Amino acid sequence: MITAIVFVQADVARIPEVAQQIAELDGVSEVYSVTGDIDLIAMVRVREHEEIATVVADRLNKVPGVLATETHIAFRAYSRHDLEAAFSLGLDES
């Protein structure tokens, strides 16, 4: 699975509607409203790199109220969940 993190600048008056429309797109797993220089962060998860262009350029960028995007491709994931799964022996804790 390929993950792309998309920073979205949106029309401030339409952030909730923009976020909801982005969240409904195929390939978008989550959308977060955030503080700072950007308004939303969308997590895109697809099977092939070419699909990122389809999701971001062909769909997400065309959502009314999206002003600009910046896409970052993840090449490795580090998280507590991933580490716990890697070292799990499959034993249930009591």
Buried (B, 14 or more C-beta within 10 A) or exposed (E): EBBBEBBBBBEEEBBEBBBEBBBEBEBBEEBEBEEEEBBBBBBBBBEEEEBBEBBBEEBBBEBEBBEEBEBEEBEEEEEEEEEEEEEEEEEEEE
